[in-house]
Amino acid sequence: MYQIIYVKPVEKELRKLDASIRKAIVKKILALAETPRPQGVTQLHGSNNLYRIRHADYRVVYEIRDSNLIVLVIKVAHRREVYRDF
């Protein structure tokens, strides 16, 4: 099993979300511990280890570190804002 690690801004962003959306997104993130590359995952162009999953209008961008069995959640944001820093 992979260990899930959040960067600080992700925790802050999750707290801002509506409770029902937050619960669904956290459930999907926790599922990444068993299957870090689930069906429907997309690898971001120009990167070897950045992936994204979707929930409604929100995206979760994360990095998979296979050597350490870590999934690092980098960003959770609305689809119009999530790719601005990449």
N, C-alpha and C positions, 0 to 999 in steps of 0.2 A: 504494500500500500504506500501511496505517496503522502507526504506531509503537505498540508495546505498552509501557506504563509501569505498574509496580507501586508501590503505596504500601508503606512499610516493614512495617506489621502483616501485610500479605498474604504477604510473603516469610517472615516468622516462622511464620505459620499453615501455609504450604505445607511447611515443614520438619518440622512436627509430624505430618503425615499419613503413612500407610503408603505405601511406595514405589510400589506398583502404582496406588493411587488418585492419588497426586501426579503420576505420569507421565501418566495419562489426563487429569487436569484441566489440566496444563500444555499438553498437546497441543491441547485444546480452546481454551485461551486463545490460543495461538500461531496457531490457525486464524482467530481474530478479526482478525488483521492483513490478511487478504485479504477477508473477509466479516464486517464488524462486526455485521451483523444477520442471522445465519444462520436457517435454518428451525428453529422451536421456541423462538426467543428471545421473551422476554416483557418488555414495557416496564412498569416499576414505576408503580403508580398514584400520582398526585400529583407526578410528575416528568416533565419533558420530555426528559431525556437520560440517565436511569438505566435500565439493562437488566439482565436476569439470564439465565444459562444454567444448565442442570442437568447433573450427573453423579451418578448413583445418589442417595445421600442428601445430597449436597453441592451448594451453590449458589455461583455466581460472580456477584457484582454489579459492574457496570462502567459507566463513563460514556463516551459517544462524543462527541468534539469534532471535528465534521466540518470546521470551518474550519482546524484545524491538523493534521488527519489523525492524531489521537491516540485510542487506546483506553486509558483509565485504569482499571486494575483496583483497585477500592476494597475489596472484601471477599471472602474465600473462607471458608466455614464450613458446618457441618452445618445442615440445613434448620430445625432447631428453634432455632438461635441467630442465623441470618444476618440476620433482619429486625428485631432488637431495637433497633438504633440509628437506624432510618429512620422 
